[in-house]
Amino acid sequence: MSEKIQINKTGPSTIELEEGKTYWWCRCGRSKEQPFCDGSHGGTGIEPMEYKARSSRKFRFCACKATKKPPFCDGGHLEL
């Protein structure tokens, strides 16, 4: 059964990533490890998105889940 996406917060999460490492962006909004998946999506029908960092630097991940450019913030939270 597919459930609604939960808004975690209305603004981006800025996170330092390591080049070559794989991260799993939470799409459901239920994870306590935002913006990354902790497995809380189980049974929702909403799966996390894989992202492999191409460089070591800070990235702005979407936390409201309203972005049209996942997993990154595109300002969609300003429309909520």
N, CA, C and O atoms as a Maestro MAE file, in Angstrom:
{
 s_m_m2io_version
 :::
 2.0.0
}

f_m_ct {
 s_m_title
 :::
 protein
 m_atom[320] {
  # First column is atom index #
  i_m_mmod_type
  r_m_x_coord
  r_m_y_coord
  r_m_z_coord
  i_m_residue_number
  s_m_chain_name
  s_m_pdb_residue_name
  s_m_pdb_atom_name
  i_m_atomic_number
  :::
  1 25 0.847 -1.182 0.000 1 A "MET " " N  " 7
  2 3 0.000 0.000 0.000 1 A "MET " " CA " 6
  3 2 0.893 1.246 0.000 1 A "MET " " C  " 6
  4 15 1.805 1.353 0.820 1 A "MET " " O  " 8
  5 25 0.641 2.158 -0.888 2 A "SER " " N  " 7
  6 3 1.406 3.392 -0.972 2 A "SER " " CA " 6
  7 2 0.819 4.443 -0.038 2 A "SER " " C  " 6
  8 15 -0.395 4.648 -0.004 2 A "SER " " O  " 8
  9 25 1.689 5.104 0.715 3 A "GLU " " N  " 7
  10 3 1.265 6.133 1.660 3 A "GLU " " CA " 6
  11 2 1.759 7.493 1.195 3 A "GLU " " C  " 6
  12 15 2.588 7.589 0.290 3 A "GLU " " O  " 8
  13 25 1.240 8.546 1.822 4 A "LYS " " N  " 7
  14 3 1.652 9.901 1.494 4 A "LYS " " CA " 6
  15 2 3.051 10.192 2.021 4 A "LYS " " C  " 6
  16 15 3.467 9.668 3.055 4 A "LYS " " O  " 8
  17 25 3.755 11.025 1.297 5 A "ILE " " N  " 7
  18 3 5.075 11.485 1.718 5 A "ILE " " CA " 6
  19 2 4.890 12.492 2.848 5 A "ILE " " C  " 6
  20 15 3.997 13.338 2.798 5 A "ILE " " O  " 8
  21 25 5.744 12.393 3.870 6 A "GLN " " N  " 7
  22 3 5.692 13.316 4.994 6 A "GLN " " CA " 6
  23 2 6.726 14.413 4.798 6 A "GLN " " C  " 6
  24 15 7.840 14.147 4.347 6 A "GLN " " O  " 8
  25 25 6.366 15.634 5.133 7 A "ILE " " N  " 7
  26 3 7.301 16.750 5.077 7 A "ILE " " CA " 6
  27 2 8.136 16.695 6.345 7 A "ILE " " C  " 6
  28 15 7.597 16.751 7.450 7 A "ILE " " O  " 8
  29 25 9.466 16.585 6.188 8 A "ASN " " N  " 7
  30 3 10.347 16.504 7.344 8 A "ASN " " CA " 6
  31 2 10.618 17.886 7.915 8 A "ASN " " C  " 6
  32 15 10.486 18.101 9.119 8 A "ASN " " O  " 8
  33 25 10.994 18.817 7.057 9 A "LYS " " N  " 7
  34 3 11.196 20.211 7.450 9 A "LYS " " CA " 6
  35 2 11.092 21.061 6.200 9 A "LYS " " C  " 6
  36 15 11.229 20.549 5.089 9 A "LYS " " O  " 8
  37 25 10.856 22.335 6.362 10 A "THR " " N  " 7
  38 3 10.692 23.221 5.208 10 A "THR " " CA " 6
  39 2 11.970 24.020 4.984 10 A "THR " " C  " 6
  40 15 12.049 25.209 5.294 10 A "THR " " O  " 8
  41 25 12.938 23.351 4.452 11 A "GLY " " N  " 7
  42 3 14.229 23.947 4.134 11 A "GLY " " CA " 6
  43 2 15.207 22.824 3.839 11 A "GLY " " C  " 6
  44 15 14.950 21.674 4.195 11 A "GLY " " O  " 8
  45 25 16.322 23.136 3.196 12 A "PRO " " N  " 7
  46 3 17.284 22.099 2.838 12 A "PRO " " CA " 6
  47 2 18.122 21.641 4.028 12 A "PRO " " C  " 6
  48 15 18.221 22.329 5.044 12 A "PRO " " O  " 8
  49 25 18.719 20.469 3.877 13 A "SER " " N  " 7
  50 3 19.706 19.957 4.825 13 A "SER " " CA " 6
  51 2 21.049 20.004 4.111 13 A "SER " " C  " 6
  52 15 21.227 19.347 3.086 13 A "SER " " O  " 8
  53 25 21.983 20.765 4.634 14 A "THR " " N  " 7
  54 3 23.307 20.879 4.034 14 A "THR " " CA " 6
  55 2 24.225 19.856 4.693 14 A "THR " " C  " 6
  56 15 24.449 19.884 5.903 14 A "THR " " O  " 8
  57 25 24.749 18.954 3.869 15 A "ILE " " N  " 7
  58 3 25.520 17.815 4.356 15 A "ILE " " CA " 6
  59 2 26.828 17.704 3.577 15 A "ILE " " C  " 6
  60 15 26.836 17.845 2.354 15 A "ILE " " O  " 8
  61 25 27.937 17.452 4.284 16 A "GLU " " N  " 7
  62 3 29.237 17.193 3.657 16 A "GLU " " CA " 6
  63 2 29.274 15.726 3.230 16 A "GLU " " C  " 6
  64 15 29.094 14.826 4.050 16 A "GLU " " O  " 8
  65 25 29.510 15.497 1.928 17 A "LEU " " N  " 7
  66 3 29.589 14.139 1.405 17 A "LEU " " CA " 6
  67 2 31.010 13.802 1.003 17 A "LEU " " C  " 6
  68 15 31.836 14.682 0.762 17 A "LEU " " O  " 8
  69 25 31.276 12.495 0.936 18 A "GLU " " N  " 7
  70 3 32.588 11.991 0.564 18 A "GLU " " CA " 6
  71 2 32.544 11.439 -0.861 18 A "GLU " " C  " 6
  72 15 31.688 10.617 -1.189 18 A "GLU " " O  " 8
  73 25 33.462 11.891 -1.694 19 A "GLU " " N  " 7
  74 3 33.523 11.444 -3.094 19 A "GLU " " CA " 6
  75 2 33.561 9.927 -3.194 19 A "GLU " " C  " 6
  76 15 34.314 9.263 -2.480 19 A "GLU " " O  " 8
  77 25 32.738 9.385 -4.092 20 A "GLY " " N  " 7
  78 3 32.695 7.957 -4.353 20 A "GLY " " CA " 6
  79 2 31.802 7.169 -3.408 20 A "GLY " " C  " 6
  80 15 31.503 6.006 -3.680 20 A "GLY " " O  " 8
  81 25 31.374 7.763 -2.319 21 A "LYS " " N  " 7
  82 3 30.515 7.064 -1.358 21 A "LYS " " CA " 6
  83 2 29.060 7.139 -1.819 21 A "LYS " " C  " 6
  84 15 28.631 8.143 -2.387 21 A "LYS " " O  " 8
  85 25 28.303 6.064 -1.567 22 A "THR " " N  " 7
  86 3 26.895 5.999 -1.931 22 A "THR " " CA " 6
  87 2 26.035 6.376 -0.736 22 A "THR " " C  " 6
  88 15 26.263 5.914 0.382 22 A "THR " " O  " 8
  89 25 25.042 7.223 -0.987 23 A "TYR " " N  " 7
  90 3 24.099 7.681 0.030 23 A "TYR " " CA " 6
  91 2 22.688 7.354 -0.442 23 A "TYR " " C  " 6
  92 15 22.427 7.298 -1.643 23 A "TYR " " O  " 8
  93 25 21.786 7.140 0.501 24 A "TRP " " N  " 7
  94 3 20.390 6.835 0.179 24 A "TRP " " CA " 6
  95 2 19.513 7.943 0.732 24 A "TRP " " C  " 6
  96 15 19.317 8.047 1.943 24 A "TRP " " O  " 8
  97 25 18.977 8.784 -0.177 25 A "TRP " " N  " 7
  98 3 18.134 9.915 0.191 25 A "TRP " " CA " 6
  99 2 16.726 9.433 0.525 25 A "TRP " " C  " 6
  100 15 16.112 8.701 -0.252 25 A "TRP " " O  " 8
  101 25 16.228 9.841 1.669 26 A "CYS " " N  " 7
  102 3 14.878 9.480 2.109 26 A "CYS " " CA " 6
  103 2 13.857 10.194 1.235 26 A "CYS " " C  " 6
  104 15 13.898 11.417 1.099 26 A "CYS " " O  " 8
  105 25 12.949 9.440 0.648 27 A "ARG " " N  " 7
  106 3 11.865 10.018 -0.154 27 A "ARG " " CA " 6
  107 2 10.557 10.096 0.613 27 A "ARG " " C  " 6
  108 15 9.673 10.875 0.255 27 A "ARG " " O  " 8
  109 25 10.424 9.294 1.669 28 A "CYS " " N  " 7
  110 3 9.141 9.206 2.372 28 A "CYS " " CA " 6
  111 2 8.978 10.264 3.463 28 A "CYS " " C  " 6
  112 15 7.850 10.604 3.822 28 A "CYS " " O  " 8
  113 25 10.083 10.789 3.997 29 A "GLY " " N  " 7
  114 3 10.023 11.788 5.053 29 A "GLY " " CA " 6
  115 2 9.930 11.206 6.452 29 A "GLY " " C  " 6
  116 15 9.865 11.961 7.422 29 A "GLY " " O  " 8
  117 25 9.922 9.886 6.585 30 A "ARG " " N  " 7
  118 3 9.761 9.247 7.891 30 A "ARG " " CA " 6
  119 2 11.086 8.996 8.619 30 A "ARG " " C  " 6
  120 15 11.087 8.776 9.830 30 A "ARG " " O  " 8
  121 25 12.195 9.026 7.908 31 A "SER " " N  " 7
  122 3 13.496 8.707 8.491 31 A "SER " " CA " 6
  123 2 13.867 9.670 9.616 31 A "SER " " C  " 6
  124 15 13.639 10.875 9.512 31 A "SER " " O  " 8
  125 25 14.433 9.139 10.674 32 A "LYS " " N  " 7
  126 3 14.958 9.954 11.783 32 A "LYS " " CA " 6
  127 2 16.384 10.404 11.475 32 A "LYS " " C  " 6
  128 15 16.970 11.173 12.236 32 A "LYS " " O  " 8
  129 25 16.942 9.929 10.361 33 A "GLU " " N  " 7
  130 3 18.309 10.247 9.949 33 A "GLU " " CA " 6
  131 2 18.309 11.200 8.751 33 A "GLU " " C  " 6
  132 15 19.208 11.121 7.913 33 A "GLU " " O  " 8
  133 25 17.341 12.084 8.651 34 A "GLN " " N  " 7
  134 3 17.189 12.996 7.514 34 A "GLN " " CA " 6
  135 2 18.485 13.728 7.211 34 A "GLN " " C  " 6
  136 15 19.193 14.147 8.127 34 A "GLN " " O  " 8
  137 25 18.797 13.882 5.943 35 A "PRO " " N  " 7
  138 3 17.957 13.620 4.780 35 A "PRO " " CA " 6
  139 2 18.107 12.200 4.233 35 A "PRO " " C  " 6
  140 15 17.631 11.895 3.139 35 A "PRO " " O  " 8
  141 25 18.776 11.329 5.008 36 A "PHE " " N  " 7
  142 3 19.058 9.988 4.516 36 A "PHE " " CA " 6
  143 2 18.118 8.949 5.104 36 A "PHE " " C  " 6
  144 15 17.499 9.161 6.147 36 A "PHE " " O  " 8
  145 25 18.026 7.834 4.419 37 A "CYS " " N  " 7
  146 3 17.120 6.739 4.771 37 A "CYS " " CA " 6
  147 2 17.631 5.956 5.984 37 A "CYS " " C  " 6
  148 15 18.825 5.683 6.103 37 A "CYS " " O  " 8
  149 25 16.710 5.603 6.877 38 A "ASP " " N  " 7
  150 3 17.017 4.711 7.994 38 A "ASP " " CA " 6
  151 2 16.144 3.457 7.959 38 A "ASP " " C  " 6
  152 15 16.122 2.687 8.919 38 A "ASP " " O  " 8
  153 25 15.425 3.254 6.853 39 A "GLY " " N  " 7
  154 3 14.575 2.078 6.704 39 A "GLY " " CA " 6
  155 2 13.141 2.280 7.155 39 A "GLY " " C  " 6
  156 15 12.343 1.345 7.098 39 A "GLY " " O  " 8
  157 25 12.793 3.483 7.603 40 A "SER " " N  " 7
  158 3 11.442 3.763 8.100 40 A "SER " " CA " 6
  159 2 10.372 3.700 7.024 40 A "SER " " C  " 6
  160 15 9.182 3.722 7.338 40 A "SER " " O  " 8
  161 25 10.769 3.622 5.765 41 A "HIS " " N  " 7
  162 3 9.815 3.576 4.649 41 A "HIS " " CA " 6
  163 2 9.147 2.213 4.508 41 A "HIS " " C  " 6
  164 15 8.213 2.066 3.720 41 A "HIS " " O  " 8
  165 25 9.603 1.228 5.248 42 A "GLY " " N  " 7
  166 3 9.068 -0.131 5.127 42 A "GLY " " CA " 6
  167 2 7.547 -0.161 5.151 42 A "GLY " " C  " 6
  168 15 6.925 0.366 6.074 42 A "GLY " " O  " 8
  169 25 6.950 -0.778 4.137 43 A "GLY " " N  " 7
  170 3 5.507 -0.911 4.040 43 A "GLY " " CA " 6
  171 2 4.788 0.281 3.434 43 A "GLY " " C  " 6
  172 15 3.567 0.248 3.284 43 A "GLY " " O  " 8
  173 25 5.525 1.343 3.080 44 A "THR " " N  " 7
  174 3 4.881 2.547 2.527 44 A "THR " " CA " 6
  175 2 4.755 2.497 1.009 44 A "THR " " C  " 6
  176 15 3.921 3.194 0.430 44 A "THR " " O  " 8
  177 25 5.576 1.678 0.366 45 A "GLY " " N  " 7
  178 3 5.606 1.667 -1.092 45 A "GLY " " CA " 6
  179 2 6.486 2.779 -1.644 45 A "GLY " " C  " 6
  180 15 6.569 2.956 -2.860 45 A "GLY " " O  " 8
  181 25 7.148 3.535 -0.758 46 A "ILE " " N  " 7
  182 3 8.038 4.630 -1.154 46 A "ILE " " CA " 6
  183 2 9.470 4.183 -0.872 46 A "ILE " " C  " 6
  184 15 9.816 3.882 0.271 46 A "ILE " " O  " 8
  185 25 10.297 4.142 -1.908 47 A "GLU " " N  " 7
  186 3 11.672 3.667 -1.766 47 A "GLU " " CA " 6
  187 2 12.650 4.842 -1.752 47 A "GLU " " C  " 6
  188 15 12.369 5.878 -2.355 47 A "GLU " " O  " 8
  189 25 13.810 4.700 -1.065 48 A "PRO " " N  " 7
  190 3 14.821 5.757 -1.061 48 A "PRO " " CA " 6
  191 2 15.508 5.866 -2.420 48 A "PRO " " C  " 6
  192 15 15.436 4.951 -3.240 48 A "PRO " " O  " 8
  193 25 16.168 6.988 -2.644 49 A "MET " " N  " 7
  194 3 16.889 7.230 -3.897 49 A "MET " " CA " 6
  195 2 18.392 7.110 -3.654 49 A "MET " " C  " 6
  196 15 18.933 7.722 -2.733 49 A "MET " " O  " 8
  197 25 19.052 6.319 -4.486 50 A "GLU " " N  " 7
  198 3 20.504 6.167 -4.394 50 A "GLU " " CA " 6
  199 2 21.191 7.386 -5.008 50 A "GLU " " C  " 6
  200 15 20.797 7.868 -6.070 50 A "GLU " " O  " 8
  201 25 22.240 7.883 -4.313 51 A "TYR " " N  " 7
  202 3 23.046 8.979 -4.852 51 A "TYR " " CA " 6
  203 2 24.510 8.681 -4.544 51 A "TYR " " C  " 6
  204 15 24.874 8.449 -3.391 51 A "TYR " " O  " 8
  205 25 25.340 8.688 -5.575 52 A "LYS " " N  " 7
  206 3 26.775 8.480 -5.394 52 A "LYS " " CA " 6
  207 2 27.475 9.818 -5.579 52 A "LYS " " C  " 6
  208 15 27.381 10.432 -6.642 52 A "LYS " " O  " 8
  209 25 28.176 10.269 -4.545 53 A "ALA " " N  " 7
  210 3 28.839 11.578 -4.571 53 A "ALA " " CA " 6
  211 2 29.966 11.594 -5.593 53 A "ALA " " C  " 6
  212 15 30.828 10.715 -5.600 53 A "ALA " " O  " 8
  213 25 29.947 12.602 -6.453 54 A "ARG " " N  " 7
  214 3 30.978 12.753 -7.494 54 A "ARG " " CA " 6
  215 2 32.161 13.576 -7.007 54 A "ARG " " C  " 6
  216 15 33.214 13.608 -7.645 54 A "ARG " " O  " 8
  217 25 31.977 14.247 -5.860 55 A "SER " " N  " 7
  218 3 33.060 15.024 -5.270 55 A "SER " " CA " 6
  219 2 32.827 15.132 -3.767 55 A "SER " " C  " 6
  220 15 31.709 14.940 -3.288 55 A "SER " " O  " 8
  221 25 33.886 15.440 -3.031 56 A "SER " " N  " 7
  222 3 33.782 15.657 -1.593 56 A "SER " " CA " 6
  223 2 33.532 17.141 -1.365 56 A "SER " " C  " 6
  224 15 34.413 17.975 -1.577 56 A "SER " " O  " 8
  225 25 32.331 17.451 -0.936 57 A "ARG " " N  " 7
  226 3 31.939 18.833 -0.663 57 A "ARG " " CA " 6
  227 2 30.568 18.837 -0.001 57 A "ARG " " C  " 6
  228 15 29.971 17.783 0.216 57 A "ARG " " O  " 8
  229 25 30.071 20.033 0.319 58 A "LYS " " N  " 7
  230 3 28.741 20.158 0.912 58 A "LYS " " CA " 6
  231 2 27.680 20.161 -0.184 58 A "LYS " " C  " 6
  232 15 27.855 20.773 -1.238 58 A "LYS " " O  " 8
  233 25 26.577 19.465 0.086 59 A "PHE " " N  " 7
  234 3 25.439 19.392 -0.817 59 A "PHE " " CA " 6
  235 2 24.187 19.814 -0.049 59 A "PHE " " C  " 6
  236 15 24.089 19.578 1.155 59 A "PHE " " O  " 8
  237 25 23.230 20.436 -0.742 60 A "ARG " " N  " 7
  238 3 21.955 20.842 -0.136 60 A "ARG " " CA " 6
  239 2 20.866 19.862 -0.559 60 A "ARG " " C  " 6
  240 15 20.341 19.929 -1.671 60 A "ARG " " O  " 8
  241 25 20.540 18.948 0.359 61 A "PHE " " N  " 7
  242 3 19.517 17.936 0.098 61 A "PHE " " CA " 6
  243 2 18.138 18.453 0.488 61 A "PHE " " C  " 6
  244 15 17.979 19.171 1.475 61 A "PHE " " O  " 8
  245 25 17.148 18.071 -0.308 62 A "CYS " " N  " 7
  246 3 15.762 18.423 -0.032 62 A "CYS " " CA " 6
  247 2 15.291 17.671 1.209 62 A "CYS " " C  " 6
  248 15 15.503 16.464 1.325 62 A "CYS " " O  " 8
  249 25 14.649 18.387 2.139 63 A "ALA " " N  " 7
  250 3 14.077 17.761 3.331 63 A "ALA " " CA " 6
  251 2 12.549 17.801 3.297 63 A "ALA " " C  " 6
  252 15 11.897 17.036 4.008 63 A "ALA " " O  " 8
  253 25 11.970 18.688 2.474 64 A "CYS " " N  " 7
  254 3 10.507 18.802 2.409 64 A "CYS " " CA " 6
  255 2 9.901 17.792 1.439 64 A "CYS " " C  " 6
  256 15 8.694 17.552 1.460 64 A "CYS " " O  " 8
  257 25 10.740 17.202 0.589 65 A "LYS " " N  " 7
  258 3 10.345 16.193 -0.400 65 A "LYS " " CA " 6
  259 2 9.501 16.766 -1.540 65 A "LYS " " C  " 6
  260 15 8.858 16.016 -2.274 65 A "LYS " " O  " 8
  261 25 9.503 18.100 -1.689 66 A "ALA " " N  " 7
  262 3 8.733 18.751 -2.757 66 A "ALA " " CA " 6
  263 2 9.605 19.119 -3.969 66 A "ALA " " C  " 6
  264 15 9.106 19.702 -4.931 66 A "ALA " " O  " 8
  265 25 10.885 18.788 -3.928 67 A "THR " " N  " 7
  266 3 11.791 19.142 -5.021 67 A "THR " " CA " 6
  267 2 11.406 18.464 -6.329 67 A "THR " " C  " 6
  268 15 10.855 17.363 -6.344 67 A "THR " " O  " 8
  269 25 11.707 19.141 -7.411 68 A "LYS " " N  " 7
  270 3 11.534 18.555 -8.740 68 A "LYS " " CA " 6
  271 2 12.899 18.105 -9.283 68 A "LYS " " C  " 6
  272 15 13.001 17.638 -10.417 68 A "LYS " " O  " 8
  273 25 13.947 18.253 -8.453 69 A "LYS " " N  " 7
  274 3 15.313 17.864 -8.830 69 A "LYS " " CA " 6
  275 2 15.929 16.985 -7.733 69 A "LYS " " C  " 6
  276 15 16.995 17.304 -7.206 69 A "LYS " " O  " 8
  277 25 15.250 15.871 -7.388 70 A "PRO " " N  " 7
  278 3 15.748 15.036 -6.299 70 A "PRO " " CA " 6
  279 2 17.143 14.481 -6.579 70 A "PRO " " C  " 6
  280 15 17.463 14.160 -7.724 70 A "PRO " " O  " 8
  281 25 17.966 14.366 -5.552 71 A "PRO " " N  " 7
  282 3 17.671 14.557 -4.140 71 A "PRO " " CA " 6
  283 2 17.950 15.964 -3.625 71 A "PRO " " C  " 6
  284 15 17.928 16.195 -2.416 71 A "PRO " " O  " 8
  285 25 18.207 16.894 -4.517 72 A "PHE " " N  " 7
  286 3 18.659 18.220 -4.095 72 A "PHE " " CA " 6
  287 2 17.536 19.235 -3.939 72 A "PHE " " C  " 6
  288 15 16.492 19.131 -4.583 72 A "PHE " " O  " 8
  289 25 17.763 20.209 -3.084 73 A "CYS " " N  " 7
  290 3 16.797 21.287 -2.869 73 A "CYS " " CA " 6
  291 2 16.740 22.174 -4.107 73 A "CYS " " C  " 6
  292 15 17.777 22.571 -4.639 73 A "CYS " " O  " 8
  293 25 15.533 22.483 -4.563 74 A "ASP " " N  " 7
  294 3 15.341 23.398 -5.685 74 A "ASP " " CA " 6
  295 2 14.473 24.582 -5.273 74 A "ASP " " C  " 6
  296 15 13.995 25.332 -6.124 74 A "ASP " " O  " 8
  297 25 14.269 24.750 -3.962 75 A "GLY " " N  " 7
  298 3 13.435 25.838 -3.473 75 A "GLY " " CA " 6
  299 2 11.971 25.479 -3.380 75 A "GLY " " C  " 6
  300 15 11.150 26.344 -3.076 75 A "GLY " " O  " 8
  301 25 11.615 24.227 -3.634 76 A "GLY " " N  " 7
  302 3 10.211 23.792 -3.590 76 A "GLY " " CA " 6
  303 2 9.542 24.061 -2.255 76 A "GLY " " C  " 6
  304 15 8.321 24.208 -2.192 76 A "GLY " " O  " 8
  305 25 10.332 24.127 -1.177 77 A "HIS " " N  " 7
  306 3 9.774 24.392 0.145 77 A "HIS " " CA " 6
  307 2 9.159 25.783 0.245 77 A "HIS " " C  " 6
  308 15 8.324 26.040 1.112 77 A "HIS " " O  " 8
  309 25 9.571 26.667 -0.636 78 A "LEU " " N  " 7
  310 3 9.032 28.038 -0.644 78 A "LEU " " CA " 6
  311 2 7.582 28.082 -1.151 78 A "LEU " " C  " 6
  312 15 6.872 29.069 -0.959 78 A "LEU " " O  " 8
  313 25 7.162 26.989 -1.803 79 A "GLU " " N  " 7
  314 3 5.805 26.894 -2.342 79 A "GLU " " CA " 6
  315 2 4.835 26.176 -1.412 79 A "GLU " " C  " 6
  316 15 3.636 26.119 -1.687 79 A "GLU " " O  " 8
  317 25 5.351 25.626 -0.308 80 A "LEU " " N  " 7
  318 3 4.500 24.852 0.618 80 A "LEU " " CA " 6
  319 2 3.641 25.749 1.492 80 A "LEU " " C  " 6
  320 15 2.874 25.255 2.318 80 A "LEU " " O  " 8
  :::
 }
 m_bond[319] {
  # First column is bond index #
  i_m_from
  i_m_to
  i_m_order
  :::
  1 1 2 1
  2 2 3 1
  3 3 4 2
  4 3 5 1
  5 5 6 1
  6 6 7 1
  7 7 8 2
  8 7 9 1
  9 9 10 1
  10 10 11 1
  11 11 12 2
  12 11 13 1
  13 13 14 1
  14 14 15 1
  15 15 16 2
  16 15 17 1
  17 17 18 1
  18 18 19 1
  19 19 20 2
  20 19 21 1
  21 21 22 1
  22 22 23 1
  23 23 24 2
  24 23 25 1
  25 25 26 1
  26 26 27 1
  27 27 28 2
  28 27 29 1
  29 29 30 1
  30 30 31 1
  31 31 32 2
  32 31 33 1
  33 33 34 1
  34 34 35 1
  35 35 36 2
  36 35 37 1
  37 37 38 1
  38 38 39 1
  39 39 40 2
  40 39 41 1
  41 41 42 1
  42 42 43 1
  43 43 44 2
  44 43 45 1
  45 45 46 1
  46 46 47 1
  47 47 48 2
  48 47 49 1
  49 49 50 1
  50 50 51 1
  51 51 52 2
  52 51 53 1
  53 53 54 1
  54 54 55 1
  55 55 56 2
  56 55 57 1
  57 57 58 1
  58 58 59 1
  59 59 60 2
  60 59 61 1
  61 61 62 1
  62 62 63 1
  63 63 64 2
  64 63 65 1
  65 65 66 1
  66 66 67 1
  67 67 68 2
  68 67 69 1
  69 69 70 1
  70 70 71 1
  71 71 72 2
  72 71 73 1
  73 73 74 1
  74 74 75 1
  75 75 76 2
  76 75 77 1
  77 77 78 1
  78 78 79 1
  79 79 80 2
  80 79 81 1
  81 81 82 1
  82 82 83 1
  83 83 84 2
  84 83 85 1
  85 85 86 1
  86 86 87 1
  87 87 88 2
  88 87 89 1
  89 89 90 1
  90 90 91 1
  91 91 92 2
  92 91 93 1
  93 93 94 1
  94 94 95 1
  95 95 96 2
  96 95 97 1
  97 97 98 1
  98 98 99 1
  99 99 100 2
  100 99 101 1
  101 101 102 1
  102 102 103 1
  103 103 104 2
  104 103 105 1
  105 105 106 1
  106 106 107 1
  107 107 108 2
  108 107 109 1
  109 109 110 1
  110 110 111 1
  111 111 112 2
  112 111 113 1
  113 113 114 1
  114 114 115 1
  115 115 116 2
  116 115 117 1
  117 117 118 1
  118 118 119 1
  119 119 120 2
  120 119 121 1
  121 121 122 1
  122 122 123 1
  123 123 124 2
  124 123 125 1
  125 125 126 1
  126 126 127 1
  127 127 128 2
  128 127 129 1
  129 129 130 1
  130 130 131 1
  131 131 132 2
  132 131 133 1
  133 133 134 1
  134 134 135 1
  135 135 136 2
  136 135 137 1
  137 137 138 1
  138 138 139 1
  139 139 140 2
  140 139 141 1
  141 141 142 1
  142 142 143 1
  143 143 144 2
  144 143 145 1
  145 145 146 1
  146 146 147 1
  147 147 148 2
  148 147 149 1
  149 149 150 1
  150 150 151 1
  151 151 152 2
  152 151 153 1
  153 153 154 1
  154 154 155 1
  155 155 156 2
  156 155 157 1
  157 157 158 1
  158 158 159 1
  159 159 160 2
  160 159 161 1
  161 161 162 1
  162 162 163 1
  163 163 164 2
  164 163 165 1
  165 165 166 1
  166 166 167 1
  167 167 168 2
  168 167 169 1
  169 169 170 1
  170 170 171 1
  171 171 172 2
  172 171 173 1
  173 173 174 1
  174 174 175 1
  175 175 176 2
  176 175 177 1
  177 177 178 1
  178 178 179 1
  179 179 180 2
  180 179 181 1
  181 181 182 1
  182 182 183 1
  183 183 184 2
  184 183 185 1
  185 185 186 1
  186 186 187 1
  187 187 188 2
  188 187 189 1
  189 189 190 1
  190 190 191 1
  191 191 192 2
  192 191 193 1
  193 193 194 1
  194 194 195 1
  195 195 196 2
  196 195 197 1
  197 197 198 1
  198 198 199 1
  199 199 200 2
  200 199 201 1
  201 201 202 1
  202 202 203 1
  203 203 204 2
  204 203 205 1
  205 205 206 1
  206 206 207 1
  207 207 208 2
  208 207 209 1
  209 209 210 1
  210 210 211 1
  211 211 212 2
  212 211 213 1
  213 213 214 1
  214 214 215 1
  215 215 216 2
  216 215 217 1
  217 217 218 1
  218 218 219 1
  219 219 220 2
  220 219 221 1
  221 221 222 1
  222 222 223 1
  223 223 224 2
  224 223 225 1
  225 225 226 1
  226 226 227 1
  227 227 228 2
  228 227 229 1
  229 229 230 1
  230 230 231 1
  231 231 232 2
  232 231 233 1
  233 233 234 1
  234 234 235 1
  235 235 236 2
  236 235 237 1
  237 237 238 1
  238 238 239 1
  239 239 240 2
  240 239 241 1
  241 241 242 1
  242 242 243 1
  243 243 244 2
  244 243 245 1
  245 245 246 1
  246 246 247 1
  247 247 248 2
  248 247 249 1
  249 249 250 1
  250 250 251 1
  251 251 252 2
  252 251 253 1
  253 253 254 1
  254 254 255 1
  255 255 256 2
  256 255 257 1
  257 257 258 1
  258 258 259 1
  259 259 260 2
  260 259 261 1
  261 261 262 1
  262 262 263 1
  263 263 264 2
  264 263 265 1
  265 265 266 1
  266 266 267 1
  267 267 268 2
  268 267 269 1
  269 269 270 1
  270 270 271 1
  271 271 272 2
  272 271 273 1
  273 273 274 1
  274 274 275 1
  275 275 276 2
  276 275 277 1
  277 277 278 1
  278 278 279 1
  279 279 280 2
  280 279 281 1
  281 281 282 1
  282 282 283 1
  283 283 284 2
  284 283 285 1
  285 285 286 1
  286 286 287 1
  287 287 288 2
  288 287 289 1
  289 289 290 1
  290 290 291 1
  291 291 292 2
  292 291 293 1
  293 293 294 1
  294 294 295 1
  295 295 296 2
  296 295 297 1
  297 297 298 1
  298 298 299 1
  299 299 300 2
  300 299 301 1
  301 301 302 1
  302 302 303 1
  303 303 304 2
  304 303 305 1
  305 305 306 1
  306 306 307 1
  307 307 308 2
  308 307 309 1
  309 309 310 1
  310 310 311 1
  311 311 312 2
  312 311 313 1
  313 313 314 1
  314 314 315 1
  315 315 316 2
  316 315 317 1
  317 317 318 1
  318 318 319 1
  319 319 320 2
  :::
 }
}
